[in-house]
Amino acid sequence: MPNNQALQVFYGTVPLILILLGIWLREQMLLKDILARLRSIDESLKETNKAISGVKERLVVLETRAGIIFHN
């Protein structure tokens, strides 16, 4: 154990710095995970919108062939 008071303060702050660094790194990993999940949700929504627009186009074609046109 160091006798110098400055060294004691330094060695006392090292664990605190390591704990804060660990918390910061964990938060960064969580933020990256959240961003990855949001990107996957965005891609899913885009695919769903494409599918819905395809269904709408087919419905318009079927309505036109049947002579029934109904739109909001």
PQR file of N, CA, C, O and H, with PARSE charges and radii, in Angstrom:
ATOM      1  N   MET A   1       0.845  -1.166   0.000 -0.4000 1.5000
ATOM      2  CA  MET A   1       0.000   0.000   0.000 -0.0000 2.0000
ATOM      3  C   MET A   1       0.902   1.245   0.000  0.5500 1.7000
ATOM      4  O   MET A   1       1.826   1.352   0.806 -0.5500 1.4000
ATOM      5  N   PRO A   2       0.623   2.162  -0.898 -0.5600 1.5000
ATOM      6  CA  PRO A   2       1.488   3.345  -0.971  0.2800 2.0000
ATOM      7  C   PRO A   2       1.365   4.217   0.275  0.5500 1.7000
ATOM      8  O   PRO A   2       0.308   4.311   0.898 -0.5500 1.4000
ATOM      9  N   ASN A   3       2.459   4.833   0.603 -0.4000 1.5000
ATOM     10  CA  ASN A   3       2.469   5.725   1.760 -0.0000 2.0000
ATOM     11  C   ASN A   3       2.089   7.142   1.367  0.5500 1.7000
ATOM     12  O   ASN A   3       1.594   7.914   2.188 -0.5500 1.4000
ATOM     13  H   ASN A   3       3.318   4.757   0.097  0.4000 1.0000
ATOM     14  N   ASN A   4       2.317   7.466   0.138 -0.4000 1.5000
ATOM     15  CA  ASN A   4       2.036   8.815  -0.325 -0.0000 2.0000
ATOM     16  C   ASN A   4       0.519   8.991  -0.481  0.5500 1.7000
ATOM     17  O   ASN A   4      -0.148   8.155  -1.090 -0.5500 1.4000
ATOM     18  H   ASN A   4       2.719   6.839  -0.529  0.4000 1.0000
ATOM     19  N   GLN A   5      -0.007  10.067   0.065 -0.4000 1.5000
ATOM     20  CA  GLN A   5      -1.452  10.304   0.026 -0.0000 2.0000
ATOM     21  C   GLN A   5      -1.957  10.486  -1.406  0.5500 1.7000
ATOM     22  O   GLN A   5      -3.070  10.060  -1.717 -0.5500 1.4000
ATOM     23  H   GLN A   5       0.535  10.746   0.560  0.4000 1.0000
ATOM     24  N   ALA A   6      -1.167  11.107  -2.282 -0.4000 1.5000
ATOM     25  CA  ALA A   6      -1.588  11.291  -3.672 -0.0000 2.0000
ATOM     26  C   ALA A   6      -1.738   9.949  -4.367  0.5500 1.7000
ATOM     27  O   ALA A   6      -2.673   9.754  -5.144 -0.5500 1.4000
ATOM     28  H   ALA A   6      -0.263  11.453  -2.029  0.4000 1.0000
ATOM     29  N   LEU A   7      -0.826   9.024  -4.097 -0.4000 1.5000
ATOM     30  CA  LEU A   7      -0.939   7.698  -4.702 -0.0000 2.0000
ATOM     31  C   LEU A   7      -2.164   6.961  -4.169  0.5500 1.7000
ATOM     32  O   LEU A   7      -2.823   6.228  -4.908 -0.5500 1.4000
ATOM     33  H   LEU A   7      -0.067   9.184  -3.466  0.4000 1.0000
ATOM     34  N   GLN A   8      -2.466   7.154  -2.893 -0.4000 1.5000
ATOM     35  CA  GLN A   8      -3.655   6.517  -2.329 -0.0000 2.0000
ATOM     36  C   GLN A   8      -4.922   7.036  -3.005  0.5500 1.7000
ATOM     37  O   GLN A   8      -5.837   6.262  -3.290 -0.5500 1.4000
ATOM     38  H   GLN A   8      -1.931   7.749  -2.293  0.4000 1.0000
ATOM     39  N   VAL A   9      -4.978   8.330  -3.259 -0.4000 1.5000
ATOM     40  CA  VAL A   9      -6.135   8.906  -3.957 -0.0000 2.0000
ATOM     41  C   VAL A   9      -6.214   8.352  -5.375  0.5500 1.7000
ATOM     42  O   VAL A   9      -7.291   8.008  -5.862 -0.5500 1.4000
ATOM     43  H   VAL A   9      -4.235   8.958  -3.027  0.4000 1.0000
ATOM     44  N   PHE A  10      -5.033   8.269  -6.043 -0.4000 1.5000
ATOM     45  CA  PHE A  10      -5.012   7.754  -7.404 -0.0000 2.0000
ATOM     46  C   PHE A  10      -5.498   6.313  -7.447  0.5500 1.7000
ATOM     47  O   PHE A  10      -6.350   5.961  -8.263 -0.5500 1.4000
ATOM     48  H   PHE A  10      -4.158   8.549  -5.648  0.4000 1.0000
ATOM     49  N   TYR A  11      -4.949   5.482  -6.563 -0.4000 1.5000
ATOM     50  CA  TYR A  11      -5.363   4.073  -6.553 -0.0000 2.0000
ATOM     51  C   TYR A  11      -6.808   3.913  -6.101  0.5500 1.7000
ATOM     52  O   TYR A  11      -7.448   2.915  -6.431 -0.5500 1.4000
ATOM     53  H   TYR A  11      -4.256   5.769  -5.901  0.4000 1.0000
ATOM     54  N   GLY A  12      -7.321   4.855  -5.370 -0.4000 1.5000
ATOM     55  CA  GLY A  12      -8.719   4.803  -4.980 -0.0000 2.0000
ATOM     56  C   GLY A  12      -9.652   5.172  -6.118  0.5500 1.7000
ATOM     57  O   GLY A  12     -10.792   4.711  -6.165 -0.5500 1.4000
ATOM     58  H   GLY A  12      -6.801   5.666  -5.102  0.4000 1.0000
ATOM     59  N   THR A  13      -9.169   6.009  -7.041 -0.4000 1.5000
ATOM     60  CA  THR A  13     -10.034   6.416  -8.148 -0.0000 2.0000
ATOM     61  C   THR A  13      -9.981   5.441  -9.324  0.5500 1.7000
ATOM     62  O   THR A  13     -10.874   5.456 -10.171 -0.5500 1.4000
ATOM     63  H   THR A  13      -8.243   6.384  -7.003  0.4000 1.0000
ATOM     64  N   VAL A  14      -8.959   4.600  -9.391 -0.4000 1.5000
ATOM     65  CA  VAL A  14      -8.865   3.652 -10.513 -0.0000 2.0000
ATOM     66  C   VAL A  14     -10.075   2.731 -10.568  0.5500 1.7000
ATOM     67  O   VAL A  14     -10.648   2.573 -11.646 -0.5500 1.4000
ATOM     68  H   VAL A  14      -8.234   4.588  -8.704  0.4000 1.0000
ATOM     69  N   PRO A  15     -10.503   2.106  -9.452 -0.5600 1.5000
ATOM     70  CA  PRO A  15     -11.709   1.261  -9.545  0.2800 2.0000
ATOM     71  C   PRO A  15     -12.947   2.045  -9.973  0.5500 1.7000
ATOM     72  O   PRO A  15     -13.783   1.535 -10.719 -0.5500 1.4000
ATOM     73  N   LEU A  16     -13.062   3.284  -9.501 -0.4000 1.5000
ATOM     74  CA  LEU A  16     -14.203   4.112  -9.892 -0.0000 2.0000
ATOM     75  C   LEU A  16     -14.176   4.392 -11.388  0.5500 1.7000
ATOM     76  O   LEU A  16     -15.211   4.328 -12.051 -0.5500 1.4000
ATOM     77  H   LEU A  16     -12.383   3.699  -8.895  0.4000 1.0000
ATOM     78  N   ILE A  17     -13.013   4.699 -11.917 -0.4000 1.5000
ATOM     79  CA  ILE A  17     -12.872   4.942 -13.356 -0.0000 2.0000
ATOM     80  C   ILE A  17     -13.224   3.684 -14.140  0.5500 1.7000
ATOM     81  O   ILE A  17     -13.901   3.761 -15.165 -0.5500 1.4000
ATOM     82  H   ILE A  17     -12.172   4.752 -11.378  0.4000 1.0000
ATOM     83  N   LEU A  18     -12.774   2.533 -13.669 -0.4000 1.5000
ATOM     84  CA  LEU A  18     -13.082   1.271 -14.358 -0.0000 2.0000
ATOM     85  C   LEU A  18     -14.577   0.970 -14.323  0.5500 1.7000
ATOM     86  O   LEU A  18     -15.143   0.490 -15.305 -0.5500 1.4000
ATOM     87  H   LEU A  18     -12.223   2.470 -12.837  0.4000 1.0000
ATOM     88  N   ILE A  19     -15.207   1.251 -13.200 -0.4000 1.5000
ATOM     89  CA  ILE A  19     -16.659   1.026 -13.101 -0.0000 2.0000
ATOM     90  C   ILE A  19     -17.401   1.946 -14.062  0.5500 1.7000
ATOM     91  O   ILE A  19     -18.305   1.503 -14.771 -0.5500 1.4000
ATOM     92  H   ILE A  19     -14.748   1.641 -12.402  0.4000 1.0000
ATOM     93  N   LEU A  20     -17.027   3.221 -14.090 -0.4000 1.5000
ATOM     94  CA  LEU A  20     -17.683   4.161 -15.001 -0.0000 2.0000
ATOM     95  C   LEU A  20     -17.441   3.782 -16.454  0.5500 1.7000
ATOM     96  O   LEU A  20     -18.343   3.900 -17.283 -0.5500 1.4000
ATOM     97  H   LEU A  20     -16.293   3.580 -13.514  0.4000 1.0000
ATOM     98  N   LEU A  21     -16.243   3.333 -16.769 -0.4000 1.5000
ATOM     99  CA  LEU A  21     -15.938   2.887 -18.131 -0.0000 2.0000
ATOM    100  C   LEU A  21     -16.787   1.674 -18.505  0.5500 1.7000
ATOM    101  O   LEU A  21     -17.285   1.584 -19.627 -0.5500 1.4000
ATOM    102  H   LEU A  21     -15.510   3.237 -16.095  0.4000 1.0000
ATOM    103  N   GLY A  22     -16.949   0.749 -17.574 -0.4000 1.5000
ATOM    104  CA  GLY A  22     -17.797  -0.424 -17.819 -0.0000 2.0000
ATOM    105  C   GLY A  22     -19.244  -0.043 -18.058  0.5500 1.7000
ATOM    106  O   GLY A  22     -19.897  -0.587 -18.950 -0.5500 1.4000
ATOM    107  H   GLY A  22     -16.544   0.821 -16.662  0.4000 1.0000
ATOM    108  N   ILE A  23     -19.747   0.894 -17.261 -0.4000 1.5000
ATOM    109  CA  ILE A  23     -21.131   1.355 -17.436 -0.0000 2.0000
ATOM    110  C   ILE A  23     -21.292   2.025 -18.797  0.5500 1.7000
ATOM    111  O   ILE A  23     -22.281   1.792 -19.491 -0.5500 1.4000
ATOM    112  H   ILE A  23     -19.216   1.335 -16.537  0.4000 1.0000
ATOM    113  N   TRP A  24     -20.328   2.853 -19.178 -0.4000 1.5000
ATOM    114  CA  TRP A  24     -20.402   3.549 -20.459 -0.0000 2.0000
ATOM    115  C   TRP A  24     -20.370   2.564 -21.623  0.5500 1.7000
ATOM    116  O   TRP A  24     -21.136   2.700 -22.577 -0.5500 1.4000
ATOM    117  H   TRP A  24     -19.525   3.043 -18.613  0.4000 1.0000
ATOM    118  N   LEU A  25     -19.477   1.567 -21.543 -0.4000 1.5000
ATOM    119  CA  LEU A  25     -19.394   0.571 -22.618 -0.0000 2.0000
ATOM    120  C   LEU A  25     -20.679  -0.242 -22.719  0.5500 1.7000
ATOM    121  O   LEU A  25     -21.128  -0.555 -23.822 -0.5500 1.4000
ATOM    122  H   LEU A  25     -18.855   1.457 -20.767  0.4000 1.0000
ATOM    123  N   ARG A  26     -21.273  -0.585 -21.580 -0.4000 1.5000
ATOM    124  CA  ARG A  26     -22.531  -1.342 -21.586 -0.0000 2.0000
ATOM    125  C   ARG A  26     -23.636  -0.511 -22.226  0.5500 1.7000
ATOM    126  O   ARG A  26     -24.434  -1.023 -23.012 -0.5500 1.4000
ATOM    127  H   ARG A  26     -20.908  -0.330 -20.685  0.4000 1.0000
ATOM    128  N   GLU A  27     -23.677   0.770 -21.883 -0.4000 1.5000
ATOM    129  CA  GLU A  27     -24.692   1.653 -22.463 -0.0000 2.0000
ATOM    130  C   GLU A  27     -24.509   1.758 -23.972  0.5500 1.7000
ATOM    131  O   GLU A  27     -25.490   1.757 -24.717 -0.5500 1.4000
ATOM    132  H   GLU A  27     -23.029   1.185 -21.244  0.4000 1.0000
ATOM    133  N   GLN A  28     -23.267   1.850 -24.427 -0.4000 1.5000
ATOM    134  CA  GLN A  28     -23.005   1.926 -25.862 -0.0000 2.0000
ATOM    135  C   GLN A  28     -23.466   0.652 -26.566  0.5500 1.7000
ATOM    136  O   GLN A  28     -24.030   0.716 -27.658 -0.5500 1.4000
ATOM    137  H   GLN A  28     -22.471   1.851 -23.822  0.4000 1.0000
ATOM    138  N   MET A  29     -23.229  -0.502 -25.946 -0.4000 1.5000
ATOM    139  CA  MET A  29     -23.666  -1.761 -26.538 -0.0000 2.0000
ATOM    140  C   MET A  29     -25.184  -1.826 -26.593  0.5500 1.7000
ATOM    141  O   MET A  29     -25.746  -2.312 -27.574 -0.5500 1.4000
ATOM    142  H   MET A  29     -22.771  -0.554 -25.058  0.4000 1.0000
ATOM    143  N   LEU A  30     -25.859  -1.340 -25.543 -0.4000 1.5000
ATOM    144  CA  LEU A  30     -27.317  -1.330 -25.538 -0.0000 2.0000
ATOM    145  C   LEU A  30     -27.856  -0.402 -26.614  0.5500 1.7000
ATOM    146  O   LEU A  30     -28.836  -0.729 -27.284 -0.5500 1.4000
ATOM    147  H   LEU A  30     -25.401  -0.946 -24.746  0.4000 1.0000
ATOM    148  N   LEU A  31     -27.221   0.760 -26.784 -0.4000 1.5000
ATOM    149  CA  LEU A  31     -27.667   1.695 -27.817 -0.0000 2.0000
ATOM    150  C   LEU A  31     -27.493   1.087 -29.208  0.5500 1.7000
ATOM    151  O   LEU A  31     -28.353   1.262 -30.071 -0.5500 1.4000
ATOM    152  H   LEU A  31     -26.425   1.025 -26.240  0.4000 1.0000
ATOM    153  N   LYS A  32     -26.392   0.378 -29.430 -0.4000 1.5000
ATOM    154  CA  LYS A  32     -26.187  -0.269 -30.728 -0.0000 2.0000
ATOM    155  C   LYS A  32     -27.235  -1.343 -30.956  0.5500 1.7000
ATOM    156  O   LYS A  32     -27.729  -1.505 -32.072 -0.5500 1.4000
ATOM    157  H   LYS A  32     -25.693   0.237 -28.729  0.4000 1.0000
ATOM    158  N   ASP A  33     -27.580  -2.085 -29.894 -0.4000 1.5000
ATOM    159  CA  ASP A  33     -28.610  -3.113 -30.013 -0.0000 2.0000
ATOM    160  C   ASP A  33     -29.961  -2.487 -30.326  0.5500 1.7000
ATOM    161  O   ASP A  33     -30.705  -2.997 -31.163 -0.5500 1.4000
ATOM    162  H   ASP A  33     -27.178  -1.953 -28.988  0.4000 1.0000
ATOM    163  N   ILE A  34     -30.275  -1.396 -29.665 -0.4000 1.5000
ATOM    164  CA  ILE A  34     -31.548  -0.709 -29.918 -0.0000 2.0000
ATOM    165  C   ILE A  34     -31.596  -0.198 -31.351  0.5500 1.7000
ATOM    166  O   ILE A  34     -32.619  -0.328 -32.024 -0.5500 1.4000
ATOM    167  H   ILE A  34     -29.671  -0.981 -28.985  0.4000 1.0000
ATOM    168  N   LEU A  35     -30.499   0.380 -31.821 -0.4000 1.5000
ATOM    169  CA  LEU A  35     -30.467   0.873 -33.204 -0.0000 2.0000
ATOM    170  C   LEU A  35     -30.618  -0.273 -34.199  0.5500 1.7000
ATOM    171  O   LEU A  35     -31.308  -0.129 -35.209 -0.5500 1.4000
ATOM    172  H   LEU A  35     -29.668   0.486 -31.275  0.4000 1.0000
ATOM    173  N   ALA A  36     -29.983  -1.402 -33.926 -0.4000 1.5000
ATOM    174  CA  ALA A  36     -30.108  -2.554 -34.827 -0.0000 2.0000
ATOM    175  C   ALA A  36     -31.558  -3.046 -34.870  0.5500 1.7000
ATOM    176  O   ALA A  36     -32.073  -3.374 -35.939 -0.5500 1.4000
ATOM    177  H   ALA A  36     -29.423  -1.519 -33.107  0.4000 1.0000
ATOM    178  N   ARG A  37     -32.199  -3.094 -33.727 -0.4000 1.5000
ATOM    179  CA  ARG A  37     -33.604  -3.530 -33.703 -0.0000 2.0000
ATOM    180  C   ARG A  37     -34.509  -2.545 -34.430  0.5500 1.7000
ATOM    181  O   ARG A  37     -35.430  -2.952 -35.138 -0.5500 1.4000
ATOM    182  H   ARG A  37     -31.780  -2.828 -32.859  0.4000 1.0000
ATOM    183  N   LEU A  38     -34.253  -1.254 -34.260 -0.4000 1.5000
ATOM    184  CA  LEU A  38     -35.059  -0.254 -34.966 -0.0000 2.0000
ATOM    185  C   LEU A  38     -34.857  -0.352 -36.473  0.5500 1.7000
ATOM    186  O   LEU A  38     -35.804  -0.173 -37.240 -0.5500 1.4000
ATOM    187  H   LEU A  38     -33.505  -0.923 -33.685  0.4000 1.0000
ATOM    188  N   ARG A  39     -33.631  -0.635 -36.901 -0.4000 1.5000
ATOM    189  CA  ARG A  39     -33.391  -0.805 -38.342 -0.0000 2.0000
ATOM    190  C   ARG A  39     -34.143  -2.016 -38.875  0.5500 1.7000
ATOM    191  O   ARG A  39     -34.708  -1.963 -39.967 -0.5500 1.4000
ATOM    192  H   ARG A  39     -32.862  -0.781 -36.278  0.4000 1.0000
ATOM    193  N   SER A  40     -34.154  -3.107 -38.113 -0.4000 1.5000
ATOM    194  CA  SER A  40     -34.873  -4.296 -38.585 -0.0000 2.0000
ATOM    195  C   SER A  40     -36.379  -4.035 -38.623  0.5500 1.7000
ATOM    196  O   SER A  40     -37.065  -4.518 -39.523 -0.5500 1.4000
ATOM    197  H   SER A  40     -33.694  -3.150 -37.226  0.4000 1.0000
ATOM    198  N   ILE A  41     -36.897  -3.279 -37.659 -0.4000 1.5000
ATOM    199  CA  ILE A  41     -38.319  -2.926 -37.680 -0.0000 2.0000
ATOM    200  C   ILE A  41     -38.621  -2.055 -38.892  0.5500 1.7000
ATOM    201  O   ILE A  41     -39.652  -2.228 -39.543 -0.5500 1.4000
ATOM    202  H   ILE A  41     -36.340  -2.887 -36.928  0.4000 1.0000
ATOM    203  N   ASP A  42     -37.724  -1.118 -39.195 -0.4000 1.5000
ATOM    204  CA  ASP A  42     -37.915  -0.248 -40.354 -0.0000 2.0000
ATOM    205  C   ASP A  42     -37.928  -1.062 -41.646  0.5500 1.7000
ATOM    206  O   ASP A  42     -38.759  -0.822 -42.523 -0.5500 1.4000
ATOM    207  H   ASP A  42     -36.887  -0.977 -38.666  0.4000 1.0000
ATOM    208  N   GLU A  43     -37.016  -2.020 -41.767 -0.4000 1.5000
ATOM    209  CA  GLU A  43     -36.991  -2.867 -42.962 -0.0000 2.0000
ATOM    210  C   GLU A  43     -38.267  -3.693 -43.073  0.5500 1.7000
ATOM    211  O   GLU A  43     -38.804  -3.867 -44.167 -0.5500 1.4000
ATOM    212  H   GLU A  43     -36.341  -2.215 -41.055  0.4000 1.0000
ATOM    213  N   SER A  44     -38.750  -4.200 -41.945 -0.4000 1.5000
ATOM    214  CA  SER A  44     -39.992  -4.978 -41.959 -0.0000 2.0000
ATOM    215  C   SER A  44     -41.170  -4.118 -42.392  0.5500 1.7000
ATOM    216  O   SER A  44     -42.027  -4.562 -43.155 -0.5500 1.4000
ATOM    217  H   SER A  44     -38.314  -4.059 -41.057  0.4000 1.0000
ATOM    218  N   LEU A  45     -41.206  -2.882 -41.899 -0.4000 1.5000
ATOM    219  CA  LEU A  45     -42.294  -1.984 -42.293 -0.0000 2.0000
ATOM    220  C   LEU A  45     -42.238  -1.659 -43.781  0.5500 1.7000
ATOM    221  O   LEU A  45     -43.273  -1.576 -44.441 -0.5500 1.4000
ATOM    222  H   LEU A  45     -40.509  -2.520 -41.279  0.4000 1.0000
ATOM    223  N   LYS A  46     -41.032  -1.475 -44.309 -0.4000 1.5000
ATOM    224  CA  LYS A  46     -40.903  -1.200 -45.743 -0.0000 2.0000
ATOM    225  C   LYS A  46     -41.388  -2.392 -46.567  0.5500 1.7000
ATOM    226  O   LYS A  46     -42.080  -2.214 -47.569 -0.5500 1.4000
ATOM    227  H   LYS A  46     -40.190  -1.542 -43.773  0.4000 1.0000
ATOM    228  N   GLU A  47     -41.025  -3.610 -46.145 -0.4000 1.5000
ATOM    229  CA  GLU A  47     -41.485  -4.798 -46.863 -0.0000 2.0000
ATOM    230  C   GLU A  47     -43.002  -4.928 -46.789  0.5500 1.7000
ATOM    231  O   GLU A  47     -43.648  -5.294 -47.771 -0.5500 1.4000
ATOM    232  H   GLU A  47     -40.463  -3.755 -45.330  0.4000 1.0000
ATOM    233  N   THR A  48     -43.568  -4.626 -45.617 -0.4000 1.5000
ATOM    234  CA  THR A  48     -45.019  -4.702 -45.459 -0.0000 2.0000
ATOM    235  C   THR A  48     -45.711  -3.669 -46.343  0.5500 1.7000
ATOM    236  O   THR A  48     -46.737  -3.965 -46.957 -0.5500 1.4000
ATOM    237  H   THR A  48     -43.043  -4.328 -44.820  0.4000 1.0000
ATOM    238  N   ASN A  49     -45.163  -2.476 -46.409 -0.4000 1.5000
ATOM    239  CA  ASN A  49     -45.748  -1.436 -47.269 -0.0000 2.0000
ATOM    240  C   ASN A  49     -45.694  -1.847 -48.738  0.5500 1.7000
ATOM    241  O   ASN A  49     -46.640  -1.599 -49.485 -0.5500 1.4000
ATOM    242  H   ASN A  49     -44.330  -2.236 -45.910  0.4000 1.0000
ATOM    243  N   LYS A  50     -44.595  -2.475 -49.157 -0.4000 1.5000
ATOM    244  CA  LYS A  50     -44.497  -2.947 -50.542 -0.0000 2.0000
ATOM    245  C   LYS A  50     -45.545  -4.023 -50.813  0.5500 1.7000
ATOM    246  O   LYS A  50     -46.179  -4.036 -51.868 -0.5500 1.4000
ATOM    247  H   LYS A  50     -43.826  -2.677 -48.550  0.4000 1.0000
ATOM    248  N   ALA A  51     -45.717  -4.918 -49.853 -0.4000 1.5000
ATOM    249  CA  ALA A  51     -46.710  -5.977 -50.033 -0.0000 2.0000
ATOM    250  C   ALA A  51     -48.117  -5.397 -50.101  0.5500 1.7000
ATOM    251  O   ALA A  51     -48.923  -5.824 -50.929 -0.5500 1.4000
ATOM    252  H   ALA A  51     -45.202  -4.908 -48.996  0.4000 1.0000
ATOM    253  N   ILE A  52     -48.417  -4.442 -49.254 -0.4000 1.5000
ATOM    254  CA  ILE A  52     -49.743  -3.823 -49.247 -0.0000 2.0000
ATOM    255  C   ILE A  52     -49.997  -3.069 -50.548  0.5500 1.7000
ATOM    256  O   ILE A  52     -51.102  -3.115 -51.089 -0.5500 1.4000
ATOM    257  H   ILE A  52     -47.762  -4.095 -48.582  0.4000 1.0000
ATOM    258  N   SER A  53     -48.970  -2.371 -51.052 -0.4000 1.5000
ATOM    259  CA  SER A  53     -49.170  -1.650 -52.308 -0.0000 2.0000
ATOM    260  C   SER A  53     -49.398  -2.632 -53.454  0.5500 1.7000
ATOM    261  O   SER A  53     -50.170  -2.343 -54.368 -0.5500 1.4000
ATOM    262  H   SER A  53     -48.073  -2.333 -50.612  0.4000 1.0000
ATOM    263  N   GLY A  54     -48.738  -3.784 -53.417 -0.4000 1.5000
ATOM    264  CA  GLY A  54     -48.985  -4.807 -54.440 -0.0000 2.0000
ATOM    265  C   GLY A  54     -50.399  -5.343 -54.358  0.5500 1.7000
ATOM    266  O   GLY A  54     -51.039  -5.574 -55.384 -0.5500 1.4000
ATOM    267  H   GLY A  54     -48.110  -4.018 -52.674  0.4000 1.0000
ATOM    268  N   VAL A  55     -50.886  -5.542 -53.157 -0.4000 1.5000
ATOM    269  CA  VAL A  55     -52.262  -6.015 -52.975 -0.0000 2.0000
ATOM    270  C   VAL A  55     -53.249  -4.965 -53.473  0.5500 1.7000
ATOM    271  O   VAL A  55     -54.254  -5.308 -54.096 -0.5500 1.4000
ATOM    272  H   VAL A  55     -50.366  -5.355 -52.324  0.4000 1.0000
ATOM    273  N   LYS A  56     -52.975  -3.702 -53.208 -0.4000 1.5000
ATOM    274  CA  LYS A  56     -53.869  -2.635 -53.677 -0.0000 2.0000
ATOM    275  C   LYS A  56     -53.927  -2.616 -55.201  0.5500 1.7000
ATOM    276  O   LYS A  56     -54.998  -2.460 -55.788 -0.5500 1.4000
ATOM    277  H   LYS A  56     -52.159  -3.424 -52.702  0.4000 1.0000
ATOM    278  N   GLU A  57     -52.768  -2.776 -55.837 -0.4000 1.5000
ATOM    279  CA  GLU A  57     -52.753  -2.776 -57.308 -0.0000 2.0000
ATOM    280  C   GLU A  57     -53.546  -3.951 -57.859  0.5500 1.7000
ATOM    281  O   GLU A  57     -54.298  -3.797 -58.822 -0.5500 1.4000
ATOM    282  H   GLU A  57     -51.898  -2.902 -55.360  0.4000 1.0000
ATOM    283  N   ARG A  58     -53.384  -5.114 -57.261 -0.4000 1.5000
ATOM    284  CA  ARG A  58     -54.141  -6.282 -57.721 -0.0000 2.0000
ATOM    285  C   ARG A  58     -55.637  -6.091 -57.510  0.5500 1.7000
ATOM    286  O   ARG A  58     -56.448  -6.481 -58.350 -0.5500 1.4000
ATOM    287  H   ARG A  58     -52.773  -5.239 -56.480  0.4000 1.0000
ATOM    288  N   LEU A  59     -55.991  -5.486 -56.382 -0.4000 1.5000
ATOM    289  CA  LEU A  59     -57.402  -5.243 -56.099 -0.0000 2.0000
ATOM    290  C   LEU A  59     -58.011  -4.285 -57.115  0.5500 1.7000
ATOM    291  O   LEU A  59     -59.147  -4.479 -57.548 -0.5500 1.4000
ATOM    292  H   LEU A  59     -55.332  -5.169 -55.701  0.4000 1.0000
ATOM    293  N   VAL A  60     -57.267  -3.258 -57.494 -0.4000 1.5000
ATOM    294  CA  VAL A  60     -57.767  -2.318 -58.500 -0.0000 2.0000
ATOM    295  C   VAL A  60     -57.971  -3.043 -59.825  0.5500 1.7000
ATOM    296  O   VAL A  60     -58.965  -2.807 -60.512 -0.5500 1.4000
ATOM    297  H   VAL A  60     -56.344  -3.100 -57.142  0.4000 1.0000
ATOM    298  N   VAL A  61     -57.043  -3.918 -60.191 -0.4000 1.5000
ATOM    299  CA  VAL A  61     -57.184  -4.663 -61.441 -0.0000 2.0000
ATOM    300  C   VAL A  61     -58.413  -5.557 -61.381  0.5500 1.7000
ATOM    301  O   VAL A  61     -59.187  -5.614 -62.337 -0.5500 1.4000
ATOM    302  H   VAL A  61     -56.235  -4.109 -59.633  0.4000 1.0000
ATOM    303  N   LEU A  62     -58.600  -6.254 -60.266 -0.4000 1.5000
ATOM    304  CA  LEU A  62     -59.768  -7.134 -60.129 -0.0000 2.0000
ATOM    305  C   LEU A  62     -61.069  -6.335 -60.136  0.5500 1.7000
ATOM    306  O   LEU A  62     -62.054  -6.756 -60.743 -0.5500 1.4000
ATOM    307  H   LEU A  62     -57.972  -6.207 -59.490  0.4000 1.0000
ATOM    308  N   GLU A  63     -61.077  -5.194 -59.468 -0.4000 1.5000
ATOM    309  CA  GLU A  63     -62.283  -4.367 -59.461 -0.0000 2.0000
ATOM    310  C   GLU A  63     -62.582  -3.837 -60.854  0.5500 1.7000
ATOM    311  O   GLU A  63     -63.743  -3.751 -61.253 -0.5500 1.4000
ATOM    312  H   GLU A  63     -60.277  -4.852 -58.974  0.4000 1.0000
ATOM    313  N   THR A  64     -61.550  -3.487 -61.585 -0.4000 1.5000
ATOM    314  CA  THR A  64     -61.749  -2.965 -62.932 -0.0000 2.0000
ATOM    315  C   THR A  64     -62.309  -4.054 -63.840  0.5500 1.7000
ATOM    316  O   THR A  64     -63.207  -3.807 -64.644 -0.5500 1.4000
ATOM    317  H   THR A  64     -60.607  -3.557 -61.260  0.4000 1.0000
ATOM    318  N   ARG A  65     -61.763  -5.269 -63.699 -0.4000 1.5000
ATOM    319  CA  ARG A  65     -62.268  -6.377 -64.532 -0.0000 2.0000
ATOM    320  C   ARG A  65     -63.703  -6.700 -64.202  0.5500 1.7000
ATOM    321  O   ARG A  65     -64.480  -7.041 -65.093 -0.5500 1.4000
ATOM    322  H   ARG A  65     -61.033  -5.469 -63.045  0.4000 1.0000
ATOM    323  N   ALA A  66     -64.080  -6.598 -62.918 -0.4000 1.5000
ATOM    324  CA  ALA A  66     -65.432  -6.946 -62.486 -0.0000 2.0000
ATOM    325  C   ALA A  66     -66.401  -5.792 -62.723  0.5500 1.7000
ATOM    326  O   ALA A  66     -67.615  -5.980 -62.649 -0.5500 1.4000
ATOM    327  H   ALA A  66     -63.449  -6.321 -62.194  0.4000 1.0000
ATOM    328  N   GLY A  67     -65.886  -4.621 -63.004 -0.4000 1.5000
ATOM    329  CA  GLY A  67     -66.749  -3.464 -63.224 -0.0000 2.0000
ATOM    330  C   GLY A  67     -67.166  -2.793 -61.940  0.5500 1.7000
ATOM    331  O   GLY A  67     -68.051  -1.938 -61.945 -0.5500 1.4000
ATOM    332  H   GLY A  67     -64.899  -4.468 -63.065  0.4000 1.0000
ATOM    333  N   ILE A  68     -66.538  -3.171 -60.826 -0.4000 1.5000
ATOM    334  CA  ILE A  68     -66.863  -2.576 -59.534 -0.0000 2.0000
ATOM    335  C   ILE A  68     -65.672  -1.736 -59.109  0.5500 1.7000
ATOM    336  O   ILE A  68     -64.560  -2.242 -58.960 -0.5500 1.4000
ATOM    337  H   ILE A  68     -65.819  -3.866 -60.822  0.4000 1.0000
ATOM    338  N   ILE A  69     -65.913  -0.483 -58.923 -0.4000 1.5000
ATOM    339  CA  ILE A  69     -64.836   0.372 -58.461 -0.0000 2.0000
ATOM    340  C   ILE A  69     -65.263   1.028 -57.159  0.5500 1.7000
ATOM    341  O   ILE A  69     -66.213   1.810 -57.125 -0.5500 1.4000
ATOM    342  H   ILE A  69     -66.817  -0.072 -59.044  0.4000 1.0000
ATOM    343  N   PHE A  70     -64.554   0.701 -56.095 -0.4000 1.5000
ATOM    344  CA  PHE A  70     -64.890   1.251 -54.778 -0.0000 2.0000
ATOM    345  C   PHE A  70     -63.617   1.767 -54.135  0.5500 1.7000
ATOM    346  O   PHE A  70     -62.687   1.006 -53.870 -0.5500 1.4000
ATOM    347  H   PHE A  70     -63.782   0.066 -56.122  0.4000 1.0000
ATOM    348  N   HIS A  71     -63.585   3.049 -53.890 -0.4000 1.5000
ATOM    349  CA  HIS A  71     -62.450   3.662 -53.213 -0.0000 2.0000
ATOM    350  C   HIS A  71     -62.964   4.612 -52.167  0.5500 1.7000
ATOM    351  O   HIS A  71     -64.043   5.187 -52.311 -0.5500 1.4000
ATOM    352  H   HIS A  71     -64.340   3.668 -54.105  0.4000 1.0000
ATOM    353  N   ASN A  72     -62.191   4.781 -51.107 -0.4000 1.5000
ATOM    354  CA  ASN A  72     -62.573   5.716 -50.035 -0.0000 2.0000
ATOM    355  C   ASN A  72     -62.331   7.124 -50.458  0.5500 1.7000
ATOM    356  O   ASN A  72     -62.591   8.053 -49.693 -0.5500 1.4000
ATOM    357  H   ASN A  72     -61.314   4.315 -50.989  0.4000 1.0000
TER
END
